[in-house]
Amino acid sequence: MRIIMMGPPGVGKGTEAVILVKHFNIPHISTGNIFRELFHDDTEIGKIAKSYIDRGELVPDDITNEIVHQRLSKDDVKDGFLFDGYPRNIAQAEALDKMLEEKNWTLDAVINFQATDELIIERISGRRVCKKCGAVYHIHNKPPKTEGVCDQCGGQLIQRDDDKQETVLRRLRIYYDQTEPVIGYYKDSGLIVNIDGSQTIEKTNADIMKVLGEMN
Ligand code: AMP
């Protein structure tokens, strides 16, 4: 199964991604997570990426496409993968097409999460992530068992710097300007699955599984 998850920041892509990759036993490729790990490991690319992430801007395409290219050359993607947060503009979608062509691979679905701006802002302002393992929580919708502490590893839960209000508004604007057109890019492929991201985590997952089942 080769899946792309699309949709505005905070719509629930990452949370649903974790459930789907477990179900299909495929790797979760989140370019945002890769950049955060590269920064955490004190790499040059990580530092460059962070300067864009902190401003709510997209990391340049040459850097982003290269990390995806490297990721797709690893062994574990042979039986499928799930992209979360890539491609984020048309140039990245074209670059991905080339990478897939080289390997003779085709996509199975482009899942397009939809929600209103109000809901997205509410979701992002309540989002907390584990500083240590990156697990994602929400203060109301998916609270940890103990406030401020990760259920999985006991790490400290924090708010991402780029989840603060001014940066969120910039990320949303960039989403509408650059990322939403990618849906148009895949329009004729027959792969787009529109999903209502305003529902509960379980209902959203049930909808995705139903449509994926019907596609196969
Ligand atoms: P995310 O975790 O997907 O919300 O991504 C966090 C930030 O990482 C984004 O706001 C961008 O600054 C950067 N980023 C993640 N994926 C990409 C991408 N495909 N292209 C450019 N920048 C990205």
Boltz pocket constraint, residues with backbone or C-beta under 6 A from the ligand:
constraints:
  - pocket:
      binder: B
      contacts: [[A, 9], [A, 31], [A, 32], [A, 33], [A, 35], [A, 49], [A, 52], [A, 53], [A, 54], [A, 56], [A, 57], [A, 58], [A, 59], [A, 60], [A, 64], [A, 84], [A, 85], [A, 86], [A, 87], [A, 88], [A, 92], [A, 162], [A, 171]]
      max_distance: 6.0
